[in-house]
Amino acid sequence: MAPELLENAIATAVARLREARRPYAIATVVRTVGATAAKPGARALILADGTIAEGWVGGGCVRGAMTRAAVAAIGDGTPRLISLRPEDEPGAPEEHQGIEFARNGCPSKGSMDLFIEPVLPQPELVIIGASPVARSLAALAGSFSFDIILHDSAIALGPLPAGARRMVVVATQGKGDLDGLKTALGCGADYIGFVASHRKFTTLAETLHEAGADEAELARINAPAGLAIDAVTPDEIALSILAQVIKIRRSGQRRPETETA
């Protein structure tokens, strides 16, 4: 396939995957040494199950290592730099300075470096409730790259695709609190926030426990939701909740600053 047609095919597939909120990874050849079938700039699009949807970076001797790295990258959201070396080359460490090494079984005996970039769906921010806090949170979160789902009452939430994340805020404030919390506990959420006093949550937690929720599940609920900023108004409470959601979302993503002499 001509390069421009291949790029169009990848772009079309990417648009389709984004519309469907499905994760994928792009593998790009960034360096080659010796004889290799693919050259720098060659790309492939890999799905969460390891299927190569579009593109080409080499034969079967390359695809195995590439697809394993792509599946792992989609799973943890971390890019990878893979260095494929000939099988008869003296042994290299499995990983060194952020580069993962793998064996290239191609007869050409060339070396190839691949950059694997995972692309995950925007995290869902599910807001349950028709309260002023719920409306304020939905409006405030619109600028922070969330897929916002706002419902006045508890709803059935489907399973998450691989690599996707979900945050749930129950802001029912007395109108369907228990149903909202049950939905939040059963939907695979990374974060659950409940807009209510700790006393009120303690009472509801007893009911949830009697209904089968264990202590570990209940301990995941942030009640009252939000960081402690002495918020009073609905907008202030929404701000404190959004800050807490973003803290959970970004946890573990920031790299420590490089030490300087």
C-alpha positions in Angstrom: 0.0 0.0 0.0 1.3 3.5 -0.9 2.4 5.5 2.2 -0.3 8.1 1.8 -3.0 5.5 1.5 -1.6 3.7 4.6 -1.7 7.0 6.6 -5.3 7.6 5.5 -6.2 4.1 6.6 -4.6 4.6 10.0 -6.3 8.0 10.4 -9.7 6.5 9.5 -9.2 3.6 11.9 -8.1 6.1 14.7 -11.2 8.2 14.2 -13.4 5.1 14.4 -11.8 3.9 17.6 -12.0 7.3 19.2 -15.7 7.4 18.4 -16.2 4.0 19.9 -14.1 4.9 23.0 -11.8 2.0 22.3 -8.1 2.0 23.3 -5.3 1.4 20.9 -1.5 1.9 20.4 0.6 3.3 17.7 3.9 1.6 17.0 6.5 3.7 15.1 9.9 2.6 13.9 12.3 5.3 15.1 15.7 3.7 14.3 17.1 0.8 12.3 20.6 -0.6 12.0 21.6 -3.0 9.3 19.1 -4.7 7.0 15.5 -4.4 8.1 12.3 -4.7 6.1 10.7 -1.6 7.7 12.4 1.7 7.8 12.2 4.7 10.2 8.7 6.2 10.1 6.9 3.0 9.4 3.8 2.7 11.7 1.2 0.2 12.8 -2.0 0.5 14.8 -2.5 -2.2 17.4 -5.8 -3.0 19.3 -6.1 -3.9 23.0 -6.2 -7.6 22.1 -3.0 -7.4 20.1 -4.6 -7.3 16.7 -2.8 -5.2 14.1 -5.6 -3.2 12.7 -3.6 -1.1 10.2 -0.1 -0.5 9.1 3.1 -2.5 8.9 6.5 -2.5 10.6 7.9 -5.9 9.6 7.2 -9.6 9.5 6.3 -12.1 12.1 9.8 -12.0 13.6 8.9 -8.4 14.7 5.2 -8.6 15.4 5.3 -10.8 18.5 7.5 -8.4 20.5 5.6 -5.4 19.2 2.1 -6.7 20.0 3.2 -7.8 23.5 4.6 -4.4 24.2 1.5 -2.7 22.8 -0.9 -4.8 24.9 1.2 -4.0 28.0 1.3 -0.3 27.2 -2.5 -0.1 26.7 -2.9 -2.0 30.0 -1.0 0.5 32.1 -1.1 3.6 29.9 2.7 3.9 29.7 4.6 4.4 26.5 7.5 2.0 25.7 10.6 2.1 23.7 11.5 -1.4 22.4 14.9 -2.3 20.9 14.8 -5.5 18.8 18.2 -7.1 18.5 19.4 -10.1 16.5 19.1 -13.4 18.3 22.8 -14.1 18.0 23.9 -10.7 19.3 25.6 -10.9 22.8 23.1 -10.7 25.6 21.6 -7.4 26.6 19.7 -6.6 29.7 15.9 -6.9 29.5 15.6 -3.2 30.3 18.1 -0.4 30.5 17.5 3.3 31.0 13.8 3.0 30.0 14.6 0.8 26.9 13.1 -2.7 26.8 15.1 -5.2 24.8 13.7 -8.1 22.7 15.1 -10.6 20.2 14.6 -10.1 16.5 14.4 -13.5 14.8 14.4 -12.1 11.3 17.0 -13.7 8.9 18.2 -10.2 8.0 19.9 -9.9 11.4 19.0 -6.2 11.6 18.2 -4.1 14.7 15.1 -1.9 15.1 13.9 0.5 17.8 10.1 0.9 18.1 8.2 3.5 20.1 4.9 2.3 21.4 2.4 5.0 22.3 -0.9 3.9 24.0 -4.0 6.0 23.3 -6.7 5.5 25.9 -10.3 6.9 26.0 -10.9 9.9 28.1 -11.8 8.9 31.6 -15.5 8.9 32.4 -16.8 11.2 35.0 -20.2 9.9 36.0 -22.2 12.3 38.1 -25.4 11.0 39.6 -27.9 13.5 40.9 -29.9 16.6 40.1 -28.5 18.7 42.9 -26.8 22.1 42.5 -23.5 20.4 43.2 -24.0 17.9 40.5 -24.8 20.6 37.9 -21.9 22.7 39.0 -19.5 19.8 38.8 -20.6 18.9 35.3 -20.1 22.5 34.1 -16.7 22.8 35.8 -15.3 19.5 34.6 -16.1 20.3 31.0 -12.6 21.9 30.5 -10.6 19.0 31.9 -10.8 16.2 29.3 -13.4 14.0 30.9 -16.2 12.1 29.1 -19.0 13.5 31.4 -22.1 11.4 32.0 -24.7 13.3 34.1 -27.9 11.5 35.2 -30.5 12.7 37.7 -30.8 9.3 39.3 -28.9 5.9 39.4 -28.4 4.2 36.1 -26.9 0.9 34.8 -23.3 1.5 33.7 -21.8 -0.9 31.2 -18.4 -2.5 31.4 -15.3 -0.4 30.7 -13.1 -1.1 27.7 -9.5 -2.2 28.4 -7.5 0.7 29.6 -10.4 3.0 30.3 -11.1 4.7 33.7 -14.2 5.7 35.5 -14.8 8.2 38.3 -18.3 8.4 40.0 -19.7 11.2 42.1 -23.0 10.6 43.9 -24.5 14.0 44.4 -28.1 13.0 44.9 -28.3 14.8 48.3 -31.2 12.9 49.8 -33.0 11.8 46.6 -31.9 8.3 45.8 -28.6 8.2 47.8 -28.6 4.5 48.4 -29.3 3.6 44.8 -26.6 5.9 43.6 -24.0 4.4 46.0 -25.0 0.9 44.9 -24.4 1.9 41.2 -21.0 3.4 42.1 -19.9 0.3 44.0 -20.7 -2.0 41.2 -19.3 -0.3 38.1 -15.6 -0.7 38.4 -14.9 2.9 39.4 -11.4 4.2 40.3 -12.9 6.9 42.4 -16.2 7.2 44.3 -17.3 10.4 45.9 -20.4 10.9 48.0 -21.7 14.4 48.6 -23.0 14.1 52.1 -21.8 14.4 55.7 -19.8 11.6 57.2 -22.6 10.9 59.7 -25.1 10.4 56.9 -22.7 8.1 55.0 -22.1 6.0 58.2 -25.8 5.3 58.4 -26.1 4.4 54.7 -22.9 2.3 54.9 -24.5 0.1 57.5 -27.4 -0.6 55.1 -25.0 -1.3 52.2 -23.0 -3.7 54.5 -26.2 -5.6 55.4 -27.0 -5.8 51.6 -23.6 -7.5 51.0 -21.0 -4.7 50.5 -17.8 -5.6 52.3 -15.7 -3.2 54.4 -13.0 -2.9 51.7 -15.6 -1.7 49.2 -17.1 0.8 51.5 -13.7 2.2 52.5 -13.2 3.2 48.8 -16.0 5.8 49.1 -14.9 9.3 49.8 -17.5 10.8 52.1 -17.8 13.7 52.2 -16.4 14.0 48.6 -13.7 16.5 47.8 -10.5 17.9 49.2 -10.7 19.8 52.5 -10.8 23.4 51.4 -13.6 24.6 53.7 -16.0 24.7 50.7 -19.5 26.1 51.3 -21.3 27.0 48.0 -22.2 24.4 45.4 -19.5 25.8 43.1 -16.9 25.6 45.8 -17.9 22.0 46.7 -17.8 21.1 43.0 -14.3 22.6 42.8 -13.1 20.5 45.8 -14.5 17.3 44.3 -12.9 18.0 40.9 -9.6 18.6 42.5 -9.8 15.2 44.3 -10.8 13.5 41.1 -7.9 14.9 39.2 -5.5 13.9 42.0 -6.7 10.3 41.7 -6.5 10.5 37.9 -3.0 11.8 37.8 -1.7 9.7 40.7 1.5 7.9 39.7 1.9 9.8 36.4 4.2 12.6 37.5 7.9 11.7 37.3 10.2 12.8 40.1 12.3 15.8 39.2 15.8 15.0 38.1 18.3 15.8 40.8 20.8 18.4 40.0 24.3 18.8 41.5 
